[in-house]
Amino acid sequence: MTPTSHLAPLLSIIVGAAGLLAIDRFSVLSVAGWCAGFLYLTISALLLTRGLRRAGVPLGPANAVTLTRSTMVGLITAMTVTAFTDTISVPLLIGLTVPALLLDAVDGWVARRTRSASALGARFDMEVDAFLLLVLSVYVSPVVGWWAVTIGALRYAFVAAGWALPFLRATLPPRYWRKVVTAVAGIALTVAAAGVFPVWVAVTVTAIALLLLVESFGRDLVWLIRRRVAPR
């Protein structure tokens, strides 16, 4: 790995901590919010560092974009946890969420343009997406209902099931629809989190996002089951 690859995850923690300080001056963060945000920044940086070392590859421009998104997710996490006990600035939360969602389309484009696509980059991107959906689904759940957390929990439930059923850990074939569904879920949760639409609109778009995710995960599950029972 290059020196930049070692420093980038650390820089994410430093920039994230500075972001938390800036947010705290504008919209006070709770102690739990501070802890949650900093914990996410630290763990994600450590996991990325370990992944880069194991893969023996530099960070690369595409992963740098994803790392920027991950830093934003740390700030969103801090605000979401704070929201359960204190009032937060919703415009600021949305102002962080929208760029984090938009950059999801940028990192893939950068990877293709720079020919730096890798399995590590795809995994990093997916995990940041998954955690962002989890955080947003938790944030909107008091408004639309706790069933909304299912949107963020599906990915982790699928991983947990793979621990008990090894065939679920098989590599799935690429499918662009997964990215579309993830993007739709992110947009729907952002609409619900904005609080500018009637509750029925928030509930409707969140329910549509959940249905699309269930369909997507269901299709992958069926493929894995068929692959397991197919004749060798």
C-alpha positions in Angstrom: 0.0 0.0 0.0 1.1 3.6 -0.6 1.5 6.0 2.3 -1.6 7.8 1.1 -3.6 4.5 1.6 -2.4 4.4 5.2 -3.3 8.0 5.9 -6.6 8.3 4.1 -8.6 6.3 6.7 -7.0 8.3 9.5 -7.8 11.5 7.6 -11.4 10.3 7.5 -11.5 10.1 11.3 -9.9 13.6 11.6 -12.2 15.2 9.1 -15.2 13.4 10.6 -14.3 14.6 14.1 -14.0 18.1 12.8 -17.4 17.7 11.2 -18.9 16.5 14.4 -17.5 19.6 16.2 -19.0 21.9 13.4 -22.4 20.2 13.7 -22.3 20.5 17.5 -21.9 24.2 17.3 -24.8 24.5 14.9 -27.1 21.7 16.2 -25.9 20.4 19.6 -25.1 16.6 19.6 -25.9 14.4 22.5 -23.2 12.4 24.2 -24.7 9.2 22.7 -24.6 10.9 19.3 -21.0 11.9 19.7 -20.1 8.3 20.7 -22.1 6.7 17.8 -20.6 9.0 15.2 -17.0 8.7 16.3 -17.4 4.9 16.8 -18.6 4.5 13.2 -15.8 6.7 11.9 -13.2 4.7 13.8 -14.5 1.2 13.0 -15.0 2.0 9.3 -11.5 3.4 9.0 -10.0 0.3 10.7 -11.9 -2.1 8.5 -10.9 -0.2 5.4 -7.3 -0.2 6.5 -7.4 -4.0 7.1 -9.1 -4.5 3.7 -6.5 -2.5 1.9 -3.7 -4.4 3.5 -5.2 -7.8 2.8 -5.9 -6.9 -0.8 -2.5 -5.3 -1.2 -3.9 -2.4 -3.3 -3.8 1.4 -3.0 -6.8 3.3 -1.9 -7.5 4.6 -5.4 -9.7 7.5 -6.5 -13.0 5.5 -6.5 -12.5 4.3 -2.9 -11.5 7.9 -1.9 -15.0 9.0 -3.1 -16.6 6.1 -1.1 -14.5 7.1 1.9 -15.9 10.6 1.7 -19.4 9.2 1.7 -18.5 7.0 4.7 -17.3 10.1 6.6 -20.7 11.8 5.8 -22.5 8.7 7.1 -20.6 9.0 10.4 -22.0 12.6 10.8 -25.5 11.4 9.8 -25.3 8.6 12.4 -24.4 11.1 15.1 -27.4 13.3 14.3 -29.7 10.3 14.1 -28.8 9.0 17.5 -29.1 12.6 18.9 -32.6 12.9 17.4 -33.9 10.3 19.8 -33.3 12.6 22.8 -32.9 16.1 21.5 -34.0 18.3 18.6 -31.7 18.3 15.6 -31.5 20.5 12.5 -33.4 18.5 9.9 -32.2 20.7 7.0 -28.7 19.9 8.0 -29.4 16.2 8.2 -30.9 16.3 4.7 -28.0 18.5 3.5 -25.6 15.7 4.5 -27.8 12.8 3.3 -28.4 14.1 -0.3 -24.7 14.4 -1.2 -24.0 11.0 0.4 -26.6 9.5 -1.9 -25.5 11.4 -5.0 -21.8 10.4 -4.5 -23.0 6.7 -4.6 -23.3 7.2 -8.4 -19.9 9.0 -8.6 -17.6 6.3 -7.1 -18.7 3.7 -9.6 -18.2 6.1 -12.5 -14.8 7.0 -11.2 -13.9 3.4 -10.8 -14.8 2.7 -14.5 -13.1 5.9 -15.8 -9.8 5.2 -13.9 -10.0 1.4 -14.3 -9.6 1.0 -10.6 -12.7 -1.2 -9.9 -12.0 -3.9 -7.4 -13.8 -6.4 -5.2 -12.7 -4.4 -2.2 -14.1 -1.2 -3.7 -17.4 -2.9 -4.5 -17.7 -4.4 -0.9 -16.8 -1.0 0.6 -19.4 0.8 -1.4 -22.0 -1.8 -0.5 -21.3 -1.7 3.2 -21.5 2.1 3.3 -24.8 1.9 1.4 -26.2 -0.7 3.8 -25.3 1.3 6.9 -26.7 4.5 5.5 -30.0 2.8 4.8 -30.0 1.4 8.3 -29.4 4.8 9.9 -32.1 6.5 7.8 -34.6 3.8 8.4 -34.0 4.1 12.2 -34.4 7.9 11.9 -37.8 7.7 10.1 -39.2 4.9 12.1 -40.8 7.1 14.9 -42.8 8.8 12.1 -43.7 6.0 9.7 -43.6 3.0 12.1 -40.9 0.7 13.4 -41.5 -1.6 10.5 -39.4 0.8 8.5 -36.2 -0.5 10.3 -36.7 -3.6 8.2 -35.3 -1.7 5.2 -32.0 -1.2 7.0 -32.0 -4.6 8.7 -32.5 -6.8 5.6 -28.9 -6.7 4.6 -27.6 -7.6 8.0 -30.3 -10.3 8.5 -29.1 -11.8 5.1 -25.5 -11.8 6.4 -26.5 -13.3 9.7 -28.4 -16.1 7.9 -25.2 -16.8 5.9 -23.4 -17.7 9.2 -25.9 -20.5 9.8 -26.4 -21.4 6.1 -23.1 -21.3 4.3 -24.7 -21.6 0.8 -26.1 -18.1 1.3 -22.5 -16.8 1.2 -22.0 -17.8 -2.4 -21.0 -15.0 -4.8 -24.1 -13.6 -6.5 -24.1 -12.7 -10.2 -23.9 -9.0 -10.9 -27.3 -7.3 -11.2 -27.8 -3.6 -11.8 -31.3 -3.8 -10.3 -29.7 -4.0 -6.9 -28.1 -0.6 -7.3 -31.4 0.8 -8.5 -33.4 -0.5 -5.6 -30.7 0.8 -3.1 -30.9 4.2 -4.7 -34.7 4.2 -4.6 -34.7 3.2 -0.9 -32.2 6.0 -0.1 -34.4 8.6 -1.9 -37.6 7.3 -0.3 -36.1 7.5 3.2 -34.7 10.9 2.6 -38.2 12.1 1.5 -39.6 10.6 4.7 -36.9 12.2 6.8 -37.3 15.6 5.3 -40.6 16.0 7.2 -42.1 18.4 4.5 -44.6 16.0 3.2 -47.8 14.5 4.9 -47.2 11.4 6.9 -49.1 9.3 4.4 -46.6 10.3 1.7 -43.7 9.3 4.0 -45.4 6.0 4.8 -46.2 5.2 1.2 -42.7 5.9 -0.3 -41.1 4.0 2.6 -43.4 1.0 2.0 -42.6 1.0 -1.7 -38.9 1.0 -0.9 -39.4 -1.9 1.5 -41.3 -3.9 -1.1 -38.6 -3.4 -3.7 -35.9 -4.5 -1.3 -37.9 -7.6 -0.3 -38.3 -8.4 -4.0 -34.6 -7.9 -4.7 -33.4 -9.9 -1.7 -36.0 -12.6 -2.5 -34.7 -13.0 -6.0 -31.2 -13.4 -4.8 -32.4 -15.9 -2.2 -34.2 -18.0 -4.9 -31.1 -17.9 -7.1 -28.9 -19.2 -4.2 -31.4 -22.0 -3.3 -31.6 -23.1 -6.9 -27.8 -23.1 -7.2 -27.6 -25.2 -4.1 -30.1 -27.9 -5.2 -29.0 -27.9 -8.9 -27.1 -31.1 -10.0 -23.4 -30.8 -9.8 
